[in-house]
């Protein structure tokens, strides 16, 4: 940095000296040239002082100010060169406007003010004596830029932690007010000192730094710059060792960066952010919450869950019990899953005692090995309830954004105890935690829908965690909790290919959502049911029969005729699938579905839809083959 600044300053120092020398030799406009000489000498002195303090100078404003100063000195040099003309002919043909000296003198004065401001803003806190820096002349047209320079300079200097915290808070305010200011902060080198404050500062300074970074990542280009500055490793360290209030802001910042630039998801995953977030999510949610907390050479949480599956195999083979978990049982499936798993873990504790002391020594020697190792985790049980709840909310929010469309992240989440945590929090967490948990499940199930390997491993019917998730999704749909409903309906639709033929308990609640609900809710319910009834679903015939038995045909006909266009499209598609797969249904004949499909063929806005175009003619022909104007085929 020092060599770069010295190189920048070398040229204007030489030019200032040259102006002074030529002004001394001027033959014409002697008085004006001596004034320029005086100001050039003053400017040269300040530039030499800046060169001596080059280690402390803030590079970004230095470049801008020195570039402007060079332009001014170049004009002054040309002016005093004209004044050296000593022959009569040269004097006659050298025209110098009277305003040229005043203008050049003013510009030199402005350059002096700019360099003085640069020296003050780059000075240490002790040398500055809390004096108000004011605005340099260069900032007359863009005062915000000067304010950003000042705050970043404080962060870069050896100022106290309190002053650096205040500077970070000022950058938070600027970034929140205007996206352009955020881009300027990044361009002017504000990210590295914010990361440094996040590593070294006190709690309030760390919070301000993390919040500023989250606000700066408003677009992919900005997030890319922030990630390249090393934010992932710093955030991971804070999630592992920081104060919970700081960790909460960091989790929020991760969610913001991932939302605005999904390509950064893998960077956070590679820095163990996923398992650290899961450990925060699981803290006080379920016992022995993270698989990463158990360093057992012989057994793992996965084996515990598999053992749980074995002991409950008879119950799982009984489809009636799976389909109706609430029928006369005193405890929920969720409680059974957690209790059963924890009971098995308790039985394992005796075998683990011999290894516990050695493992703890290894963990203390290698803090990065375990997700819950670290000073913050040891003391987090003493945090107040509000901070804990906020931490869970932001951890769920971060996992939601990190899991969007990312198979690797979703696999990491599902291999941990996160699914069970989401199920528990969806049942009894605070409102914001419930909302973010529902959104996270929606994204994870959406990825699993596209990747059969993940779907089979994470949401197989015998998985206790998957059962718990499905149970909570079903409860939300049955209760029609407005703020969670759409996310849970989408999640169930995404899991449509994981259910057994006897697992029909989800169809009825979805069908009921078709009946006189908000258009958005009806549309989402129809889309979810389409995933049950579509040809790609191996059990489409069973699901279509279940939809008919639940009264779906009647509701769909109403939506086709009277629903909004967005509801009509998904409703017609579903009706086509049902007619295609179960054309012999007496209910379809009684409801005159064939007439409905004939009406649809005359609606341009429906037949032009890509999802309807290939289905409608085939569904109509199938019904015509088996039914005739509402009478079933005999």
C-alpha positions in Angstrom: 0.0 0.0 0.0 2.8 2.4 1.0 4.7 1.9 -2.3 1.5 2.4 -4.3 0.7 5.7 -2.6 4.2 7.0 -3.0 4.1 6.2 -6.7 0.8 8.1 -7.0 2.2 11.1 -5.2 5.5 11.3 -7.0 4.2 13.0 -10.1 2.2 15.8 -8.5 5.0 16.7 -6.2 7.3 17.2 -9.2 4.7 19.2 -11.0 4.1 21.5 -7.9 7.9 22.1 -7.7 8.0 22.9 -11.4 5.1 25.4 -11.1 6.9 27.2 -8.2 10.2 27.4 -10.2 8.6 28.7 -13.4 6.4 31.2 -11.5 9.6 32.6 -9.9 11.1 33.2 -13.4 7.9 34.8 -14.9 8.4 38.1 -16.6 4.7 39.0 -17.1 1.9 39.1 -14.6 4.6 38.9 -11.9 2.2 39.5 -9.0 -0.3 36.8 -10.1 2.5 34.3 -10.7 4.0 34.8 -7.2 0.5 34.1 -5.8 0.4 30.8 -7.8 3.9 30.1 -6.5 2.9 30.5 -2.9 0.0 28.1 -3.2 2.0 25.6 -5.2 4.7 25.5 -2.5 2.0 25.0 0.1 0.5 22.2 -1.9 3.9 20.6 -2.5 4.5 20.6 1.3 1.2 18.9 2.0 1.9 16.3 -0.8 5.3 15.5 0.8 3.7 15.2 4.2 1.2 12.7 2.6 4.1 10.8 1.1 5.7 10.5 4.5 2.4 9.2 6.0 1.8 6.9 3.0 1.2 3.9 5.3 -1.8 5.6 6.8 -3.4 7.0 3.7 -6.8 5.6 2.5 -6.1 4.6 -1.1 -9.5 5.3 -2.7 -9.8 9.0 -1.9 -6.1 9.4 -2.4 -6.3 8.3 -6.0 -9.3 10.6 -6.6 -7.8 13.7 -5.0 -4.4 13.2 -6.6 -5.9 12.8 -10.0 -7.8 16.1 -9.7 -4.7 17.8 -8.2 -2.6 16.7 -11.2 -5.1 18.2 -13.6 -5.0 21.5 -11.7 -1.2 21.6 -11.5 -1.0 20.9 -15.3 -3.2 23.9 -16.0 -1.1 26.1 -13.6 2.1 24.9 -15.3 0.8 25.9 -18.7 -0.2 29.3 -17.4 3.1 30.2 -15.7 5.0 28.9 -18.8 3.2 31.5 -20.9 4.2 34.2 -18.5 7.9 33.5 -19.1 7.8 35.1 -22.6 10.5 37.8 -22.6 10.5 38.9 -26.3 8.2 41.7 -27.5 6.7 39.5 -30.3 5.9 36.7 -27.8 4.3 39.2 -25.5 2.2 40.5 -28.2 0.9 37.1 -29.4 0.5 35.6 -25.9 -3.0 36.2 -24.7 -3.8 35.4 -21.1 -7.4 36.1 -19.9 -7.7 38.1 -16.7 -9.9 35.4 -15.2 -7.3 32.6 -15.9 -5.2 33.5 -12.8 -8.3 33.8 -10.5 -9.6 30.4 -11.7 -6.3 28.6 -11.4 -5.6 30.2 -8.0 -9.0 29.0 -6.7 -8.4 25.5 -8.1 -5.0 25.3 -6.3 -6.7 26.4 -3.1 -9.3 23.7 -3.5 -6.5 21.1 -4.1 -4.8 22.3 -0.9 -8.1 21.8 1.0 -8.5 18.3 -0.5 -5.1 17.2 0.5 -5.5 18.7 4.0 -8.8 16.7 4.4 -7.1 13.6 3.2 -4.4 13.9 5.8 -6.9 14.6 8.5 -9.3 11.7 7.6 -6.3 9.3 7.4 -4.9 10.4 10.7 -5.3 8.3 13.9 -8.0 9.1 16.4 -5.5 10.7 18.8 -4.1 13.0 16.1 -7.5 14.0 15.0 -8.7 15.2 18.4 -12.4 14.6 17.5 -12.4 17.7 15.3 -15.1 17.9 12.6 -13.5 17.1 9.3 -16.0 18.9 7.1 -16.4 18.3 3.4 -13.4 18.7 1.1 -13.9 20.8 -2.0 -13.8 17.7 -4.2 -17.0 16.5 -2.5 -19.0 19.6 -3.5 -20.9 17.6 -6.1 -21.2 14.3 -4.2 -21.1 14.8 -0.4 -22.3 11.2 0.3 -19.0 9.9 -1.2 -17.0 12.0 1.2 -19.1 10.7 4.1 -18.5 7.1 3.0 -14.7 7.9 2.7 -14.7 9.3 6.2 -16.5 6.2 7.8 -14.3 3.7 5.9 -11.2 5.6 6.9 -12.2 5.3 10.5 -12.6 1.6 10.1 -9.2 1.4 8.5 -7.4 3.5 11.0 -6.4 2.6 14.5 -9.5 4.2 16.0 -11.1 2.8 19.1 -13.5 0.0 18.8 -16.4 2.3 19.8 -15.5 4.7 17.0 -15.3 1.9 14.5 -18.6 0.6 15.7 -20.2 4.0 15.2 -18.6 4.2 11.7 -20.1 0.8 10.9 -23.5 2.0 12.1 -23.2 5.0 9.8 -22.6 2.7 6.9 -25.6 0.6 7.9 -27.7 3.7 7.7 -26.3 4.7 4.3 -26.7 1.2 2.9 -30.3 1.0 4.1 -31.3 4.3 2.7 -30.1 3.8 -0.9 -28.8 0.9 -2.9 -26.5 3.2 -4.8 -24.8 4.2 -1.5 -24.3 0.5 -0.8 -22.5 0.0 -4.2 -20.3 3.1 -3.4 -19.4 1.6 0.0 -18.2 -1.6 -1.8 -16.4 0.3 -4.5 -14.6 2.4 -1.9 -13.2 -0.7 -0.1 -15.6 -0.8 2.8 -16.0 -4.6 3.0 -12.6 -5.7 4.3 -12.5 -3.3 7.3 -16.1 -4.4 8.1 -15.0 -8.0 8.2 -12.1 -7.0 10.3 -14.4 -5.3 12.8 -16.6 -8.4 12.8 -13.7 -10.5 13.9 -12.2 -8.1 16.4 -14.9 -5.7 17.7 -17.1 -5.7 20.7 -20.7 -7.1 20.4 -22.3 -3.9 19.2 -19.6 -3.3 16.6 -19.8 -6.9 15.4 -23.6 -6.5 15.0 -23.2 -3.3 13.0 -20.6 -4.8 10.8 -22.6 -8.0 10.1 -25.8 -5.9 9.4 -23.9 -3.6 7.1 -22.5 -6.6 5.1 -26.0 -8.0 4.8 -27.4 -4.8 3.5 -24.5 -4.3 1.0 -25.3 -7.6 -0.8 -28.3 -6.3 -2.8 -27.3 -7.8 -6.2 -25.3 -10.7 -7.5 -22.3 -8.5 -8.4 -22.1 -7.0 -4.9 -22.5 -10.4 -3.2 -19.8 -11.9 -5.4 -17.4 -9.1 -4.3 -18.3 -9.7 -0.6 -17.8 -13.4 -0.9 -14.4 -12.9 -2.6 -13.4 -10.7 0.3 -13.6 -13.8 2.6 -17.0 -13.3 4.3 -17.9 -17.0 4.4 -15.0 -18.0 6.7 -15.6 -15.0 8.9 -19.3 -15.7 9.2 -18.6 -19.4 10.0 -16.2 -18.4 12.8 -18.8 -16.1 14.3 -21.5 -18.8 14.1 -19.2 -21.1 16.0 -17.7 -18.8 18.6 -19.5 -15.5 18.6 -22.1 -14.0 20.9 -25.6 -15.3 20.1 -26.9 -11.7 19.3 -24.1 -11.4 16.8 -24.8 -14.8 15.4 -28.4 -13.9 14.9 -27.4 -10.9 12.7 -24.8 -13.1 10.9 -27.5 -15.7 10.1 -29.7 -12.9 8.8 -26.9 -11.6 6.6 -26.3 -15.1 5.2 -30.0 -15.3 4.3 -29.8 -11.9 2.5 -26.6 -12.8 0.5 -28.0 -16.2 -0.5 -31.3 -14.7 -1.5 -29.7 -12.1 -3.8 -27.1 -14.4 -5.3 -27.8 -18.2 -5.0 -24.4 -19.0 -6.3 -22.9 -18.2 -3.0 -24.7 -21.1 -1.3 -21.9 -23.6 -2.1 -19.3 -21.2 -0.6 -21.1 -21.1 2.7 -21.7 -24.8 2.6 -17.9 -25.4 2.1 -17.2 -23.3 5.2 -19.5 -25.5 7.4 -22.2 -22.8 7.7 -24.9 -25.4 7.2 -24.1 -27.6 10.1 -23.5 -24.6 12.4 -26.9 -23.2 11.5 -28.5 -26.6 12.1 -26.9 -26.7 15.5 -28.4 -23.4 16.4 -31.8 -24.4 15.0 -31.7 -27.6 17.0 -30.5 -26.1 20.3 -33.2 -26.7 22.9 -35.5 -28.0 20.1 -34.8 -31.7 20.6 -32.3 -33.5 22.7 -29.0 -34.6 21.3 -29.9 -32.3 18.5 -27.0 -32.6 16.0 -25.4 -35.6 14.5 -22.2 -33.6 14.6 -22.3 -33.5 18.4 -21.8 -37.3 18.7 -18.3 -38.4 18.0 -19.0 -42.1 18.5 -16.8 -44.5 16.6 -19.3 -47.3 16.7 -22.7 -45.7 16.3 -24.2 -42.5 14.9 -27.5 -40.8 14.9 -28.2 -42.4 11.5 -27.8 -45.8 13.1 -30.0 -44.7 16.0 -32.7 -43.7 13.6 -32.3 -47.0 11.7 -32.6 -48.8 15.0 -35.7 -46.8 15.7 -37.1 -48.0 12.4 -36.3 -51.6 13.2 -38.0 -51.5 16.6 -41.1 -49.9 15.1 -41.2 -52.0 11.9 -44.5 -53.7 12.9 -46.2 -50.4 13.5 -44.9 -49.0 10.2 -46.1 -51.9 8.2 -49.6 -51.3 9.6 -50.8 -48.7 7.1 -53.9 -47.9 9.1 -51.8 -46.6 12.0 -49.7 -44.5 9.7 -52.7 -43.1 7.9 -54.4 -42.1 11.1 -51.9 -41.0 13.8 -54.4 -39.1 15.8 -57.0 -41.8 16.3 -57.2 -42.4 20.0 -53.4 -42.1 20.6 -52.4 -40.1 23.7 -49.2 -38.8 22.1 -48.4 -37.6 18.6 -46.1 -39.4 16.1 -43.7 -36.5 16.6 -43.4 -37.3 20.3 -43.0 -41.0 19.6 -40.2 -40.4 17.2 -38.3 -38.1 19.5 -38.9 -40.3 22.6 -38.0 -43.6 20.8 -34.8 -42.1 19.4 -33.8 -40.6 22.7 -34.5 -43.8 24.6 -32.2 -45.7 22.3 -29.5 -43.0 22.7 -29.8 -43.4 26.5 -29.2 -47.1 26.1 -26.0 -46.3 24.2 -24.6 -44.0 26.8 -23.1 -46.7 29.0 -21.1 -48.0 26.0 -20.0 -44.4 25.3 -18.6 -43.6 28.8 -15.2 -45.1 28.1 -14.7 -42.9 25.1 -16.3 -39.6 26.4 -13.2 -38.2 28.2 -10.9 -38.9 25.3 -13.4 -37.4 22.8 -13.8 -34.2 24.9 -10.0 -33.8 24.9 -9.9 -34.2 21.2 -12.7 -31.7 20.7 -11.1 -29.1 22.9 -7.9 -29.5 21.0 -9.6 -29.3 17.6 -12.4 -26.8 17.8 -13.2 -27.0 14.1 -14.0 -30.7 14.3 -17.4 -30.4 15.9 -20.1 -28.0 15.1 -21.0 -27.4 18.7 -17.5 -26.9 20.0 -16.8 -23.3 20.9 -17.1 -20.8 23.6 -20.5 -19.4 22.4 -22.1 -22.8 22.4 -21.1 -23.5 26.0 -22.8 -20.4 27.3 -25.8 -20.1 25.0 -28.1 -21.7 27.4 -27.8 -18.6 29.5 -29.2 -16.3 26.8 -32.7 -14.8 27.3 -35.6 -16.5 25.6 -36.1 -13.7 23.1 -32.5 -13.9 21.8 -32.8 -17.7 21.5 -36.1 -17.4 19.6 -34.6 -14.8 17.2 -31.6 -17.0 16.7 -33.8 -19.9 15.7 -35.8 -17.7 13.3 -32.7 -16.4 11.6 -31.1 -19.8 11.4 -34.3 -21.2 9.7 -34.3 -18.2 7.4 -30.7 -18.7 6.4 -31.3 -22.5 5.8 -34.3 -21.6 3.7 -32.4 -19.3 1.4 -29.3 -21.6 1.3 -31.4 -24.6 0.3 -33.2 -23.0 -2.6 -32.4 -25.2 -5.7 -29.2 -26.5 -4.2 -28.9 -30.3 -4.0 -25.7 -30.3 -2.0 -27.0 -28.1 0.7 -30.3 -30.0 0.9 -28.5 -33.2 1.3 -26.4 -31.8 4.1 -29.6 -30.5 5.8 -31.5 -33.8 5.5 -28.5 -35.9 6.7 -28.5 -33.9 9.9 -31.4 -33.7 12.4 -32.7 -30.5 10.7 -35.9 -32.2 9.3 -37.0 -33.3 12.8 -36.2 -29.8 14.1 -38.3 -28.2 11.4 -41.2 -30.5 12.2 -41.0 -29.6 15.9 -40.6 -25.9 15.3 -43.5 -26.0 12.8 -45.7 -27.4 15.5 -44.8 -25.1 18.5 -42.3 -22.5 17.4 -43.0 -18.7 17.4 -44.7 -17.3 14.4 -41.6 -16.2 12.5 -39.8 -19.5 13.3 -42.8 -21.4 12.0 -42.9 -19.4 8.8 -39.2 -19.8 8.0 -39.4 -23.5 8.9 -42.3 -24.0 6.5 -40.4 -22.1 3.7 -37.3 -24.2 4.3 -39.3 -27.4 4.1 -40.9 -26.1 0.9 -37.5 -25.6 -0.7 -36.0 -28.8 0.5 -39.0 -30.8 -0.8 -38.9 -29.0 -4.1 -35.3 -30.1 -4.6 -36.1 -33.6 -3.6 -38.9 -33.7 -6.1 -36.4 -33.1 -8.9 -33.8 -35.6 -7.5 -35.0 -39.1 -6.8 -31.9 -40.0 -4.8 -32.5 -37.3 -2.2 -36.2 -38.1 -2.2 -35.6 -41.7 -1.4 -33.0 -41.1 1.3 -34.6 -38.2 3.1 -38.4 -38.7 2.7 -38.8 -42.5 2.5 -42.0 -43.7 4.2 -40.1 -45.5 7.0 -38.1 -42.4 8.1 -39.2 -41.1 11.5 -38.1 -37.6 10.6 -40.1 -37.7 7.3 -43.2 -39.0 9.2 -42.9 -36.1 11.6 -42.6 -33.6 8.8 -45.6 -35.0 7.0 -47.7 -35.0 10.1 -47.0 -31.4 10.8 -47.6 -30.4 7.2 -51.0 -32.2 7.4 -51.9 -30.4 10.6 -51.2 -27.0 9.1 -53.4 -27.9 6.0 -56.2 -29.2 8.2 -56.2 -26.2 10.4 -55.8 -23.9 7.4 -53.2 -21.7 9.1 -53.2 -18.8 6.6 -49.6 -17.7 7.0 -48.2 -21.3 6.6 -50.8 -22.8 4.3 -49.4 -22.2 0.9 -45.8 -23.3 1.8 -47.1 -26.5 3.4 -49.4 -27.3 0.5 -46.5 -26.9 -1.9 -44.4 -29.2 0.3 -47.0 -31.9 0.3 -47.3 -31.6 -3.5 -43.5 -31.9 -3.8 -43.6 -35.1 -1.8 -46.5 -36.6 -3.8 -44.3 -39.4 -5.2 -43.1 -40.6 -1.8 -46.5 -41.7 -0.4 -47.8 -45.2 -0.4 -51.0 -46.3 -2.1 -52.7 -46.5 1.3 -51.5 -43.0 2.3 -54.7 -41.2 1.3 -55.1 -39.0 4.4 -53.5 -36.0 2.6 -55.9 -36.0 -0.3 -59.0 -35.0 1.6 -57.6 -31.8 3.2 -56.2 -30.7 -0.1 -59.5 -31.3 -1.9 -61.3 -29.2 0.8 -59.1 -26.3 -0.1 -60.7 -26.3 -3.5 -64.0 -25.3 -2.0 -64.6 -21.6 -1.9 -61.2 -20.5 -0.8 -59.0 -17.7 -1.9 -57.9 -18.0 -5.5 -54.2 -18.4 -4.5 -55.0 -21.2 -2.1 -57.3 -23.1 -4.5 -54.7 -22.8 -7.2 -51.9 -24.2 -5.0 -54.1 -27.0 -3.8 -55.0 -27.9 -7.4 -51.3 -27.8 -8.4 -50.4 -30.1 -5.5 -53.2 -32.5 -6.4 -51.9 -32.5 -10.0 -48.7 -34.0 -8.7 -50.6 -36.8 -7.1 -52.7 -37.4 -10.2 -50.2 -36.9 -13.0 -48.9 -39.8 -15.1 -45.4 -39.5 -13.7 -46.7 -40.6 -10.3 -46.7 -44.4 -10.2 -49.8 -44.4 -8.0 -51.8 -41.9 -10.0 -54.8 -44.2 -10.4 -55.1 -44.7 -6.6 -54.7 -41.0 -6.0 -57.3 -40.1 -8.7 -59.8 -42.4 -7.0 -59.1 -40.8 -3.7 -59.6 -37.3 -5.1 -63.0 -38.4 -6.5 -64.0 -40.0 -3.2 -63.1 -36.8 -1.4 -65.5 -34.8 -3.6 -62.9 -33.3 -5.8 -64.8 -33.6 -9.1 -67.6 -31.3 -8.0 -65.2 -28.6 -6.7 -63.1 -28.8 -9.8 -66.1 -28.3 -12.1 -67.0 -25.1 -10.1 -63.5 -23.8 -10.4 -63.4 -24.5 -14.2 -66.6 -22.6 -14.8 -66.3 -19.8 -12.3 -62.8 -19.6 -11.0 -60.2 -17.1 -11.9 -58.0 -17.9 -14.9 -55.0 -18.9 -12.8 -57.2 -21.4 -10.9 -58.9 -22.6 -14.1 -55.7 -23.8 -15.7 -54.6 -26.0 -12.8 -58.2 -27.2 -12.3 -58.7 -28.2 -15.9 -55.3 -30.0 -15.9 -56.3 -32.0 -12.8 -59.7 -32.8 -14.2 -58.0 -34.1 -17.4 -55.7 -36.3 -15.4 -58.6 -37.8 -13.4 -60.6 -38.4 -16.6 -57.6 -39.9 -18.3 -56.8 -42.3 -15.4 -60.2 -43.3 -14.1 -62.6 -42.8 -17.0 -64.9 -45.6 -15.7 -65.8 -43.6 -12.6 -69.6 -43.3 -12.0 -69.0 -40.1 -10.2 -67.5 -38.5 -13.3 -70.5 -39.6 -15.3 -72.9 -38.2 -12.7 -71.1 -34.8 -12.5 -71.1 -34.7 -16.4 -67.4 -34.1 -16.6 -67.5 -34.9 -20.3 -69.6 -31.8 -20.9 -67.2 -29.7 -18.9 -64.2 -30.9 -21.0 -66.1 -30.2 -24.2 -66.7 -26.7 -22.9 -63.0 -26.3 -22.2 -62.1 -27.2 -25.8 -64.0 -24.1 -26.9 -62.1 -21.7 -24.6 -59.0 -20.3 -26.3 -57.3 -19.2 -23.1 -57.4 -22.8 -21.9 -56.6 -24.8 -25.0 -53.5 -22.7 -25.7 -52.0 -23.6 -22.3 -49.0 -26.0 -22.7 -50.1 -28.1 -19.7 -53.6 -28.5 -21.1 -53.0 -28.8 -24.8 -51.8 -32.4 -24.9 -54.1 -33.7 -22.1 -57.5 -32.3 -23.0 -58.2 -34.2 -26.3 -57.0 -37.5 -24.9 -59.0 -37.1 -21.6 -62.1 -36.2 -23.6 -61.7 -39.2 -25.9 -61.2 -41.5 -23.0 -64.4 -40.3 -21.4 -66.3 -40.6 -24.6 -65.2 -44.2 -24.9 -66.5 -45.1 -21.5 -69.4 -42.7 -20.9 -72.2 -41.1 -22.8 -73.6 -37.8 -21.7 -73.5 -38.6 -18.0 -74.4 -42.3 -18.0 -71.7 -44.7 -17.0 -70.6 -47.5 -19.4 -72.5 -50.7 -18.8 
